Amino acid sequence: MGRLAQTEGLTEIQREIVSTVRDFVDKEIIPVATELEHADAYPDEIVAGLKELGVFGLMIPEEYGGLGESLLTYALCVEEIARGWMSVSGIINTHFIVAHMLGRHGTREQKDHFLPRMATGEVRGAFSMSEPGLGSDVSAISSKGVRAGDESGDFLLSGQKMWLTNGASSTLVAVLCRTEEGHGQGTAPHKSMTTFLVEKEPGFGQVKPGLTIPGKIEKMGYKGVDTTELIMDGLRVPADRVLGGTTGRGFYQMMDGVEVGRVNVAARGCGVAQRAFELGIDYAQQRHTFGKPIAGHQAIQFKLAEMATKVEAAHALMVGAARKKDSGQRNDLEAGMAKYLASEYCKEVVEDSFRIHGGYGFSKEYEIERLYREAPMLLIGEGTAEIQKMIVGRRLLEEYRTQG
């Protein structure tokens, strides 16, 4: 078999791309990931290498300088990158979501302006929906965009956003705000939201008038990548930076981005689980107890069998969800299932590998310690398990609705 999580039916180009990314991960990410993670250091050299490989433009159409690849190809690359260090896959993910939203919903001018530079990584994207006072309840967003009241037609944005991956390193942020313009009282909350394309300088502090990135949020894991707040106080945004050119469509645009983002998070879960399995099965053949490698004990073999089965199952669901989206069909059911299963199985596989390592798994000297702190983020990123179950449950009732 060679290794777990093989994908059937790939083209020669897809196999070559994924193989190239895997080689990069083995040579350039895995050897330095734990040291960088413990130092909470941004992986500048790794990001530069991924730019050179064209990963930032993987799904951006060729007419804009990208590779024009499928969601499946992208997800398989993310799986490999997360196998090396999950934080790096997060840097790519938010950039990819913004590029996807621009490609699907942007005006011609917006696409021409941003996508060629996003394909090279010159412009780096971040995605801003959450706020301190809400989690999965997007309808409770309180950040507002109002007209400036002058001849410019510009908008003034105010509010506090939370949990921005790439908050400091990005130069383009897709920000969801409430806009009452054209939406009278009684309008459903999701119909009075607008996505704004906010350009900024990288860094912390006041990065442009009316926009502040306070600093990095300290986290248990998922280190290296900058996770921040975003504070807007009269931030002026030109009218031509409303995504798609029309207010009131932001909720649908963001949900489209989140849908493909869930495939990405599933891929990350698959990658982390794959690495945890590799570490566990390797250690089990090195560590000896009672006169033989612990891999010779039935209890460990059972654990390895369960871990491998979970890796395979999660990978299969993730691939199916990506292929469904690539076919042009609605995939919220498949994406929800894949994200739910992959994140839950990732947590379980990592914990089993941690148990196999015994006391050494608790030491920062061993890689599994880092994975043990990273896996929990996947349980909440792009929607908790409970949110995924709600999505899946509602879709199942639509599909299996009884008559009469």
Disulfide bonds with the S-S distance in Angstrom:
none
